[in-house]
Amino acid sequence: MQRLGDERVIAPFTLNPTGITHPAGGVVPPFPMEIHEMKELAENLPFGQVNAHLHDEMVMRVGIPHKSGHMAAHAFNQAYPVMVSANAFWSQSKQAFAFPEATDLSETDFAMDSAGFVAMKLWKAKGRQRGMGGIFPWTYAEYIEFATGSGASWWSQSDCCVEPEIATSEAEVDFRIRATGTFLEGTLRILYEWQNELAKTTTSNVVANMLPPPVPVIQGWEVEHYERSMEMMMQVWERWQPWLATPALIGVGSVCRRTLRHPRHGLYAILDRVKTMIPKGSRLHLFGVKGEALTELGDQRWIASADSMAYDFGARLKAHRSGVSNSMAHRCTEMDRWMKAAMQRISANNEERYSPSLVA
């Protein structure tokens, strides 16, 4: 299948008519490739594609920091749903993705995160990168090809996180929100081209299975940021309907490093507003949710899933305080403890749930 280039200068996107200029200088171009008029639409191009197939109940995914090894094996043995970062598979020395020939992750229900937080940290520390927008170390084509071929249950678009340690001003937050929308548009353009090429030689089912669409991500720090990000994300997504169905799953980024009840940037205030904007048929995934939030969130039908690596941070702290080795066995024990508590919170019948509003 022909792979179209993804780093050419192209015409601007109407939502961002001059590209995205970062406050510190430099521009993220509005698209990754030139606008390509489809002169021949392949007969077998699938339409109405769903980006994730979801369970009725909320799914809690355990974050695994490695592409293989003891922790992946433990998650498999415990039948935990998993979240893994694309960064775990990237070789800095080879400048390429590589999926292990043998890993227990392949036997788990795992989802793929785009490593936006790691990419933004690297960008701030080392400057312009070789890949998407000068922010990511990999290109659009490299990430899309790897993510769609990884066997993940679903994969998220590349996004730009806005935690205060990353985005220190309103201008930087705005840059990252618009960059996230632009990355989604670029990803969908390339995926559309690839699907159309593949559809010339195979069936629509094969095309849909080989190149599934991504989970879009909304970003922000305060309630108003997420409103703007959701509006932009849906403007982008709706441009690609009916080729794509309404997104079954939408990711909510920059969740883990925040309080729960702050009226402007607390998780509950944000989710109370976002839930009123969710398209009919869509549900949310929360990246990096705090365990204590799960009691309130576990019975919210519009939340499909969440993930966390809080157990691993806790394992390091406990090992340090106790003067013991933070061994793989210790980390796996903490994984079990955290997941058991998380599932109890999700399933608990709490008479004081924050419903229909999460905010008291």
C-alpha positions in Angstrom: 0.0 0.0 0.0 1.3 3.4 -0.9 2.3 5.6 2.1 1.7 9.2 1.5 4.1 11.8 2.9 3.2 13.6 6.0 5.6 16.5 6.4 4.8 18.7 3.4 3.7 22.3 3.6 0.0 22.6 2.9 -2.9 25.0 2.7 -4.3 26.2 6.1 -7.2 24.8 8.0 -10.1 27.2 8.4 -10.2 26.8 12.2 -6.6 28.0 12.3 -6.0 30.2 9.2 -2.4 31.1 10.0 -1.3 27.9 11.6 -0.6 27.6 15.3 2.1 30.0 16.5 3.6 29.1 19.9 4.1 32.0 22.3 7.8 31.1 22.5 8.2 31.1 18.7 7.7 28.6 16.0 4.6 27.4 14.1 2.8 24.1 14.1 1.5 23.9 10.5 -2.3 23.4 10.3 -2.1 20.1 8.4 0.6 17.4 7.9 0.0 17.0 4.2 -1.3 18.9 1.2 -5.0 18.9 0.5 -5.7 15.9 -1.7 -8.8 15.9 -3.9 -10.1 12.4 -4.2 -10.6 11.8 -8.0 -11.3 8.1 -7.5 -13.1 7.0 -4.4 -12.5 3.3 -3.8 -15.6 1.2 -3.9 -14.7 -0.7 -0.8 -13.9 2.4 1.4 -15.8 1.7 4.7 -18.3 4.3 6.1 -19.7 4.9 9.5 -16.6 3.6 11.2 -16.6 3.3 15.0 -13.5 4.2 16.9 -13.9 1.9 19.9 -16.1 -1.1 20.9 -17.1 -0.5 24.6 -18.4 -2.5 27.5 -21.6 -1.4 29.2 -19.9 -1.2 32.6 -17.0 1.1 33.3 -13.6 -0.4 32.6 -10.5 0.4 34.8 -7.2 0.1 32.9 -4.0 -0.3 34.7 -1.1 1.7 33.3 2.0 -0.4 32.3 5.2 1.5 31.8 7.0 -1.2 29.8 6.3 -2.9 26.5 7.0 -6.4 28.0 8.4 -8.0 31.1 7.2 -8.8 34.6 4.5 -6.1 34.9 3.0 -6.9 31.6 3.0 -10.6 32.5 1.4 -9.8 35.9 -1.4 -7.7 34.2 -2.0 -10.6 31.8 -2.1 -13.2 34.6 -4.6 -11.0 36.6 -6.7 -10.3 33.5 -6.4 -6.6 34.0 -7.3 -4.2 31.1 -4.2 -2.2 30.3 -3.1 1.2 29.1 0.3 1.5 27.6 2.1 4.6 26.2 3.4 4.7 22.6 6.7 6.0 24.1 7.3 2.5 25.6 7.8 1.2 22.0 9.9 4.0 20.7 13.6 3.5 20.3 15.4 6.8 20.5 18.6 5.3 19.1 16.9 3.7 16.1 14.3 6.5 15.7 11.6 3.9 15.1 8.8 2.1 16.8 9.1 -1.6 17.5 6.6 -4.1 18.9 8.2 -7.0 20.7 8.0 -10.4 19.0 6.8 -11.8 22.3 5.0 -9.9 25.0 2.1 -10.6 27.3 0.6 -7.3 26.3 -0.5 -9.0 23.1 -2.8 -11.2 25.1 -4.4 -8.4 27.2 -7.1 -5.9 26.4 -4.7 -3.0 26.0 -5.3 0.6 24.7 -2.6 2.8 23.3 -1.9 6.3 24.7 -0.1 8.8 22.4 2.5 9.8 25.0 1.5 13.5 24.9 2.8 14.3 28.4 6.2 12.7 27.7 6.5 14.4 24.3 5.7 17.8 25.8 8.3 17.3 28.6 10.9 16.3 26.0 10.1 19.3 23.8 10.4 21.7 26.7 13.7 20.2 27.8 15.4 19.6 24.5 13.6 21.8 22.0 12.2 21.0 18.6 11.8 17.3 17.7 11.9 15.6 14.3 8.3 14.6 14.2 4.7 16.0 14.4 4.7 19.8 14.8 8.3 19.6 16.1 6.8 18.4 19.4 6.8 14.6 19.0 9.9 12.5 18.1 7.8 10.5 15.6 6.0 11.6 12.5 2.2 11.2 11.8 2.9 8.3 9.5 5.1 6.5 12.0 2.6 6.8 14.8 -0.5 5.9 12.8 1.1 2.9 11.2 2.4 1.6 14.6 -0.8 2.3 16.5 -3.2 0.8 14.0 -0.9 -2.3 13.6 -0.3 -2.8 17.3 -3.4 -4.9 18.1 -4.6 -2.3 20.6 -8.3 -2.3 21.5 -8.2 1.4 20.6 -5.6 4.1 20.1 -5.7 7.8 20.9 -4.8 10.7 18.7 -1.7 12.6 19.4 -2.5 15.5 21.8 -0.8 18.2 23.8 -1.3 18.2 27.5 -1.7 21.4 29.5 -0.7 20.6 33.1 0.7 23.7 34.9 4.2 22.3 34.9 3.9 22.1 31.0 1.8 25.1 30.2 2.6 28.2 32.3 0.4 30.8 30.7 -3.1 31.1 29.1 -1.4 31.6 25.7 0.5 28.3 26.0 -2.8 26.5 27.1 -4.5 27.9 24.0 -1.6 26.8 21.8 -1.9 23.2 23.1 -5.7 23.1 22.7 -5.5 24.3 19.1 -2.5 22.0 18.3 -4.5 19.0 19.6 -7.4 19.9 17.2 -4.9 20.3 14.4 -3.2 16.9 15.1 -6.6 15.3 15.0 -7.4 16.8 11.5 -3.9 15.7 10.2 -4.4 12.2 11.5 -7.8 11.8 10.0 -6.6 13.1 6.6 -3.7 10.6 6.4 -5.9 7.7 7.6 -8.5 8.6 5.0 -5.9 8.5 2.2 -4.5 5.2 3.4 -7.9 3.6 3.7 -8.8 4.8 0.2 -5.6 3.2 -1.2 -6.1 0.0 0.7 -9.8 -0.2 -0.3 -8.7 -0.5 -4.0 -7.3 -4.0 -3.3 -9.4 -5.5 -0.5 -12.8 -5.5 1.2 -14.2 -2.8 3.4 -14.1 -5.1 6.5 -10.3 -5.6 6.0 -9.8 -1.9 5.6 -11.7 -1.0 8.7 -9.9 -3.7 10.8 -6.4 -2.8 9.5 -6.7 1.0 9.9 -9.3 1.8 12.6 -9.9 5.5 13.5 -8.4 7.0 16.6 -10.0 8.1 19.9 -10.1 12.0 19.8 -8.8 13.8 22.9 -10.0 17.0 24.5 -7.6 19.1 26.5 -7.6 21.9 29.0 -7.0 22.9 32.6 -10.1 24.9 33.4 -13.7 24.3 32.5 -13.7 26.9 29.7 -10.7 25.3 28.1 -12.4 21.9 27.8 -15.5 23.6 26.3 -13.4 25.1 23.6 -11.5 21.9 23.0 -14.7 19.9 22.7 -16.1 22.3 20.2 -13.0 22.3 18.1 -12.7 18.5 18.2 -16.3 18.0 17.0 -15.8 20.6 14.2 -12.9 18.5 13.0 -14.7 15.1 13.5 -17.9 16.2 11.8 -15.9 17.2 8.6 -15.2 13.5 8.2 -18.7 12.1 8.6 -20.3 9.9 7.3 -16.9 8.2 6.6 -16.6 8.1 10.4 -19.5 7.5 12.9 -19.9 9.8 15.9 -17.0 8.9 18.1 -18.0 6.1 20.5 -15.2 7.1 22.8 -13.6 10.6 23.5 -10.6 10.9 25.7 -10.3 13.6 28.4 -6.6 14.6 28.9 -4.7 16.3 31.7 -6.8 14.7 34.4 -4.3 13.1 36.7 -2.5 16.2 38.1 -5.5 18.1 39.5 -7.8 18.3 42.5 -11.3 17.0 42.4 -13.6 19.7 43.7 -12.1 23.1 42.7 -15.0 25.1 41.1 -12.9 26.1 38.0 -10.3 23.4 37.5 -11.5 20.5 39.7 -12.3 17.2 37.9 -15.9 17.2 39.0 -16.6 20.7 37.7 -15.0 19.9 34.4 -16.9 16.6 33.9 -20.2 18.3 34.9 -19.7 20.7 32.0 -18.3 18.2 29.5 -21.1 15.7 30.0 -23.6 18.3 28.7 -21.5 18.6 25.5 -21.0 14.9 24.8 -22.5 13.9 21.4 -25.4 11.4 21.5 -23.9 7.9 21.5 -20.4 9.0 22.8 -18.8 8.2 26.1 -15.6 9.3 27.9 -12.2 7.9 28.8 -10.4 9.6 31.6 -6.6 9.6 31.3 -4.9 9.2 34.7 -7.9 9.5 37.1 -7.4 9.5 40.8 -8.6 6.5 42.7 -10.7 8.5 45.2 -12.8 9.8 42.3 -14.0 6.4 41.2 -16.7 6.1 43.8 -18.5 9.1 42.3 -17.7 8.2 38.7 -18.2 4.4 38.6 -22.0 4.6 38.0 -21.9 7.4 35.4 -23.1 5.8 32.2 -21.3 8.4 30.1 -17.9 7.4 31.5 -16.7 4.3 29.7 -13.3 3.9 31.2 -10.3 5.3 33.0 -6.7 4.5 33.5 -4.1 5.1 36.2 -0.5 4.4 37.1 -0.9 5.8 40.6 -0.1 2.4 42.0 3.5 2.6 40.6 4.1 6.1 42.1 2.7 4.8 45.4 5.0 1.7 45.2 8.1 4.0 44.9 7.0 6.1 47.9 6.3 3.1 50.1 9.6 1.4 49.2 11.5 4.6 50.0 9.8 5.2 53.3 10.2 1.5 54.3 13.8 1.2 53.2 13.0 -1.7 50.9 13.7 -2.4 47.3 11.1 -1.2 44.8 11.3 -4.6 43.1 9.0 -5.9 40.4 7.3 -8.1 43.0 6.7 -5.0 45.2 5.3 -3.0 42.3 3.0 -5.9 41.2 1.7 -6.2 44.8 0.9 -2.5 44.8 -0.8 -2.9 41.4 -3.1 -5.6 42.8 -3.8 -3.5 45.9 -4.7 -0.4 43.9 -6.8 -2.3 41.3 -8.7 -4.1 44.0 -9.5 -0.8 45.8 -10.4 0.8 42.4 -12.9 -1.9 41.5 -14.5 -1.8 44.9 -15.0 2.0 44.5 -16.5 1.6 41.1 -18.9 -1.1 42.2 -19.8 0.3 45.6 -23.4 1.4 46.2 -22.8 4.9 47.6 -25.9 6.7 48.7 -24.1 10.0 48.5 -23.1 9.8 44.8 -22.9 13.2 43.0 -25.6 12.6 40.5 -26.9 14.2 38.3 -24.3 16.8 39.2 -20.8 15.7 40.4 -20.4 19.0 42.1 -22.0 19.5 45.6 
